[in-house]
Amino acid sequence: MKESFLKTHLLPQMAFFTMGMPRNGSISVDITSRCNLRCKHCYYFNFNNEEVTTELSDIEWQEKLIKLKKRSLFSHSCTFVGGEPLIRKELVRKLTRYFRYNLVVTNGSITLPYWKDVFFHVSVDGTEEVHDEIRNQKGLYQKIKQNICENARDMHITIVTCLTNENKHCIEELVRDWLDKTPTQGFIFDFYTPSINDDKDRFVIPHAERDKIIDQMVELRKKYGNFITIPADVYDLMRSGNYKKVVKNCIFRRRCGAFDSMGNKKPKCVLGGSANCDLCGCIVPYYLHFRLNKKFIVSEVKKSLKTLLQGKYIYL
């Protein structure tokens, strides 16, 4: 099915060019407080003194998002997180109809539903031995790979790896293990963000070492192309000499919204009020900063126009 060039590409790009990111244009919701894993570096449980065990009902979530959409007419995308969002996959499916772009972030242990119109980010935090150690579940790595190979087909699936001191050594080996062997679209790498309450977090990679890893990312993108899905310009923004200008004016914090499992807006971002912004390794604010650059928007419109002329879009 051909996409509408005007509705899907031109109008959103014009809005970004003239107004920037609309308030609550993109939101994130902890659709559940439950998870079937307890990963060593998980912010959701580690950043809270007590485990959250409450969540909105299906009807309450629907009412919450309907109200939000009425207040934010340009709200176009939603990321479903948790907890593990596929624990409530029937609810997630119902809520996707409120947004043009939907993303589900999952640990990959639950069978992926065959939703061709939804984007999936599957968390894989290292090669088999490293991943299973971090995730505290032996055999999980192979289970995820089998889940994707058996259920992905022509779906939108990207592997997301949070880099820590425990997996920083196996980046290229991990990429090679998924390249051409699974129906995934590629890898997104970001860095672990610690809590402001822990100044000796063993997972944190300091800025100077991050710079060296970013050099590696740039080389990997040259080697493996778009299988490393984040452009080099985005990773450059994460360097020690550049990151402050992004986190100081974090677009997500200022213009987007993250909601906990009870529908309450979180301070700062999806990581909550305890996130140490000075050591922010989340790819989202850097990508948004890059994505809203006017030169980039113009280049994307040109690419879309070229694709339109090739007959891959309808105009209206």
C-alpha positions as CSV (number, residue, x, y, z in Angstrom):
1,M,0.0,0.0,0.0
2,K,1.4,3.4,-1.0
3,E,1.7,6.0,1.8
4,S,0.3,9.5,1.5
5,F,3.2,11.9,0.8
6,L,1.3,15.0,1.9
7,K,0.0,13.5,5.2
8,T,2.8,11.2,6.2
9,H,5.8,13.2,5.0
10,L,5.4,16.8,3.8
11,L,3.0,18.2,6.5
12,P,4.9,16.7,9.5
13,Q,8.2,18.0,8.0
14,M,6.7,21.5,7.5
15,A,5.4,21.5,11.1
16,F,8.9,20.5,12.4
17,F,10.5,23.2,10.3
18,T,8.3,26.0,11.3
19,M,7.3,25.1,14.9
20,G,9.9,22.6,16.1
21,M,8.7,19.6,18.1
22,P,5.0,20.2,19.1
23,R,4.3,19.9,22.8
24,N,3.4,16.2,23.6
25,G,4.0,15.5,19.9
26,S,5.8,12.4,21.1
27,I,5.0,10.6,24.3
28,S,6.2,7.5,26.2
29,V,3.9,5.4,28.5
30,D,4.8,2.8,31.0
31,I,1.8,0.7,30.0
32,T,2.5,-1.8,32.8
33,S,4.5,-1.9,36.0
34,R,5.0,-5.6,35.6
35,C,8.0,-7.4,34.0
36,N,9.0,-11.0,33.6
37,L,12.8,-10.2,34.0
38,R,15.0,-8.4,36.5
39,C,17.9,-7.1,34.5
40,K,21.0,-5.9,36.4
41,H,21.0,-2.4,34.9
42,C,17.3,-1.7,34.6
43,Y,16.4,1.9,35.4
44,Y,12.7,1.0,36.0
45,F,13.3,-1.0,39.2
46,N,16.7,0.3,40.2
47,F,15.7,4.0,40.1
48,N,12.8,3.3,42.5
49,N,13.1,2.5,46.2
50,E,10.0,0.4,46.0
51,E,8.7,-1.8,43.2
52,V,5.7,-0.2,41.6
53,T,2.8,-2.7,41.5
54,T,-0.1,-0.4,40.4
55,E,-1.2,0.5,36.9
56,L,-4.2,2.0,35.1
57,S,-6.9,-0.3,33.8
58,D,-7.5,-0.7,30.1
59,I,-10.4,1.8,30.2
60,E,-8.4,4.3,32.3
61,W,-5.5,4.2,29.8
62,Q,-7.9,4.8,26.9
63,E,-9.5,7.7,28.7
64,K,-6.1,9.1,29.6
65,L,-4.9,9.1,26.0
66,I,-8.1,10.4,24.6
67,K,-7.9,13.4,26.9
68,L,-4.2,13.9,26.0
69,K,-5.0,13.8,22.3
70,K,-7.7,16.5,22.8
71,R,-5.2,18.8,24.5
72,S,-2.4,18.0,22.1
73,L,-3.7,18.1,18.6
74,F,-0.2,17.3,17.1
75,S,0.4,14.3,19.3
76,H,1.5,11.8,16.6
77,S,3.7,9.1,18.2
78,C,3.7,6.9,21.3
79,T,6.4,4.6,22.7
80,F,5.0,1.8,24.8
81,V,7.4,0.7,27.6
82,G,7.2,-0.7,31.1
83,G,7.8,-3.0,32.7
84,E,7.3,-5.3,29.8
85,P,4.6,-3.9,27.5
86,L,3.7,-7.1,25.7
87,I,2.3,-8.4,29.0
88,R,-0.6,-6.1,28.1
89,K,-0.4,-6.6,24.3
90,E,-4.1,-6.5,23.8
91,L,-4.3,-3.1,25.4
92,V,-1.2,-1.8,23.5
93,R,-2.9,-2.9,20.2
94,K,-6.1,-0.9,21.1
95,L,-4.1,2.2,22.0
96,T,-2.0,2.2,18.8
97,R,-5.0,3.5,16.8
98,Y,-4.6,6.9,18.5
99,F,-1.2,7.6,17.0
100,R,0.3,7.6,13.5
101,Y,3.6,6.2,14.7
102,N,3.8,3.5,17.4
103,L,6.9,1.9,19.0
104,V,7.0,-1.0,21.4
105,V,10.2,-1.5,23.5
106,T,10.3,-5.2,24.5
107,N,12.8,-7.6,26.1
108,G,12.0,-10.1,23.3
109,S,11.1,-12.9,25.6
110,I,7.3,-12.9,24.7
111,T,6.2,-13.9,21.2
112,L,6.1,-10.8,19.0
113,P,2.6,-10.1,17.7
114,Y,2.3,-9.8,13.9
115,W,1.8,-6.0,13.8
116,K,3.2,-4.7,10.5
117,D,2.3,-1.1,11.3
118,V,4.1,-1.0,14.6
119,F,7.8,-0.6,15.2
120,F,9.6,-2.9,17.7
121,H,12.8,-2.2,19.6
122,V,14.0,-5.5,21.0
123,S,16.6,-5.1,23.8
124,V,19.7,-7.3,23.4
125,D,22.5,-6.3,25.7
126,G,25.5,-8.2,24.4
127,T,26.6,-11.5,22.9
128,E,24.9,-14.6,24.2
129,E,26.9,-15.2,27.4
130,V,27.0,-11.4,28.3
131,H,23.3,-10.8,27.5
132,D,22.1,-13.8,29.6
133,E,24.3,-12.7,32.5
134,I,23.0,-9.1,32.5
135,R,19.4,-10.3,32.1
136,N,19.7,-13.0,34.8
137,Q,18.2,-15.7,32.6
138,K,20.2,-18.4,30.8
139,G,19.0,-19.2,27.3
140,L,17.3,-15.9,26.8
141,Y,19.5,-14.7,24.0
142,Q,18.7,-17.7,21.8
143,K,15.0,-17.5,22.8
144,I,14.9,-13.9,21.5
145,K,16.7,-14.8,18.3
146,Q,14.3,-17.6,17.7
147,N,11.3,-15.4,18.5
148,I,12.4,-12.8,16.0
149,C,13.3,-15.3,13.3
150,E,10.0,-17.2,13.6
151,N,7.7,-14.2,14.0
152,A,9.3,-11.2,12.4
153,R,8.7,-11.8,8.6
154,D,8.2,-8.3,7.1
155,M,7.8,-6.4,10.4
156,H,9.8,-3.4,11.6
157,I,12.3,-4.8,14.2
158,T,15.4,-3.1,15.4
159,I,17.8,-4.4,18.1
160,V,18.7,-1.9,20.8
161,T,21.8,-2.3,23.0
162,C,22.5,-0.3,26.1
163,L,26.2,-0.1,26.4
164,T,27.8,-0.6,29.9
165,N,31.1,-1.6,31.3
166,E,29.9,-5.2,31.0
167,N,29.2,-5.3,27.3
168,K,31.3,-2.6,25.7
169,H,33.9,-5.1,24.6
170,C,31.7,-7.2,22.3
171,I,30.0,-4.6,20.1
172,E,31.1,-5.7,16.6
173,E,30.8,-9.4,17.5
174,L,27.2,-8.8,18.5
175,V,26.5,-7.0,15.2
176,R,28.0,-9.8,13.2
177,D,25.9,-12.4,15.0
178,W,22.7,-10.7,13.8
179,L,23.8,-9.4,10.4
180,D,22.2,-11.4,7.5
181,K,21.1,-14.1,10.0
182,T,17.9,-12.5,11.3
183,P,15.1,-10.4,9.7
184,T,16.0,-7.3,11.7
185,Q,16.6,-3.9,10.3
186,G,19.7,-3.1,12.3
187,F,21.1,-1.9,15.6
188,I,20.7,1.1,17.8
189,F,23.4,1.6,20.4
190,D,23.2,4.0,23.3
191,F,24.9,4.4,26.7
192,Y,23.7,3.5,30.2
193,T,22.4,6.5,32.1
194,P,22.9,6.2,35.9
195,S,20.8,7.6,38.8
196,I,21.9,10.9,40.4
197,N,21.7,8.9,43.7
198,D,24.6,6.6,42.8
199,D,27.9,8.2,42.0
200,K,29.8,4.9,41.9
201,D,27.6,3.0,39.5
202,R,29.7,0.1,38.0
203,F,27.8,0.2,34.7
204,V,28.7,3.8,33.8
205,I,31.1,4.3,30.9
206,P,32.8,7.7,31.5
207,H,32.7,10.4,28.8
208,A,36.4,10.0,27.7
209,E,35.8,6.3,27.0
210,R,32.5,7.0,25.4
211,D,34.3,9.1,22.8
212,K,36.4,6.1,21.8
213,I,33.3,3.9,21.5
214,I,31.7,6.6,19.4
215,D,34.7,6.5,17.1
216,Q,34.1,2.7,16.8
217,M,30.4,3.4,16.0
218,V,31.3,5.7,13.2
219,E,33.7,3.0,11.7
220,L,31.0,0.3,12.1
221,R,28.5,2.4,10.2
222,K,31.0,2.8,7.4
223,K,31.6,-1.0,7.4
224,Y,28.0,-2.2,7.9
225,G,26.1,0.7,6.5
226,N,22.5,1.4,7.7
227,F,22.5,-1.8,9.8
228,I,24.0,0.6,12.3
229,T,20.8,2.7,12.1
230,I,21.8,5.9,13.9
231,P,23.7,8.4,11.7
232,A,27.2,9.4,12.7
233,D,26.1,13.0,13.2
234,V,23.9,11.8,16.1
235,Y,26.7,10.0,17.8
236,D,28.9,13.1,17.4
237,L,26.4,15.0,19.5
238,M,27.1,12.5,22.3
239,R,30.8,13.3,22.5
240,S,32.3,14.8,25.6
241,G,32.7,18.2,23.9
242,N,29.1,18.3,22.5
243,Y,26.7,16.5,24.8
244,K,26.1,19.5,27.2
245,K,24.4,21.6,24.6
246,V,21.9,18.8,24.0
247,V,21.1,17.8,27.5
248,K,20.9,21.4,28.7
249,N,18.1,22.0,26.3
250,C,16.7,18.5,26.1
251,I,13.9,18.5,23.6
252,F,12.2,15.5,25.2
253,R,12.2,17.1,28.6
254,R,10.8,20.4,27.3
255,R,8.4,19.2,24.6
256,C,7.5,15.5,25.0
257,G,5.9,13.6,27.8
258,A,6.6,10.4,29.7
259,F,3.9,8.8,31.9
260,D,4.3,6.2,34.6
261,S,2.0,3.1,34.9
262,M,-0.6,5.2,36.8
263,G,-0.7,7.8,34.1
264,N,1.2,10.4,36.1
265,K,3.7,12.5,34.1
266,K,7.3,11.7,35.0
267,P,9.9,14.4,35.8
268,K,12.5,14.9,33.1
269,C,11.9,11.9,30.8
270,V,11.2,8.2,30.6
271,L,13.9,7.5,33.1
272,G,12.2,9.7,35.7
273,G,13.4,12.3,38.1
274,S,16.4,10.3,39.3
275,A,18.2,10.3,35.9
276,N,21.6,11.8,35.9
277,C,21.4,14.1,32.9
278,D,25.1,15.0,33.0
279,L,25.7,11.4,32.1
280,C,22.8,11.0,29.8
281,G,23.4,8.2,27.3
282,C,19.9,7.8,26.0
283,I,19.9,8.2,22.2
284,V,16.5,10.0,22.2
285,P,17.5,13.6,23.0
286,Y,20.5,13.5,20.7
287,Y,18.4,12.0,17.8
288,L,15.6,14.6,18.4
289,H,18.2,17.4,18.4
290,F,19.6,16.1,15.1
291,R,16.1,15.3,13.6
292,L,14.8,18.9,14.1
293,N,17.8,20.5,12.4
294,K,16.4,22.6,9.6
295,K,19.1,21.5,7.1
296,F,18.2,17.9,7.8
297,I,14.5,18.6,7.4
298,V,15.1,20.2,4.0
299,S,17.3,17.2,2.8
300,E,14.6,14.7,4.0
301,V,11.9,16.6,2.1
302,K,14.0,16.4,-1.1
303,K,14.5,12.7,-0.6
304,S,10.8,12.2,-0.1
305,L,10.0,14.3,-3.2
306,K,12.4,12.1,-5.2
307,T,10.6,9.0,-3.9
308,L,7.2,10.5,-4.8
309,L,8.4,11.0,-8.4
310,Q,9.3,7.3,-8.4
311,G,5.7,6.4,-7.7
312,K,6.2,5.0,-4.2
313,Y,3.8,7.5,-2.6
314,I,0.4,8.9,-3.4
315,Y,0.3,12.7,-3.2
316,L,-2.8,13.2,-0.9
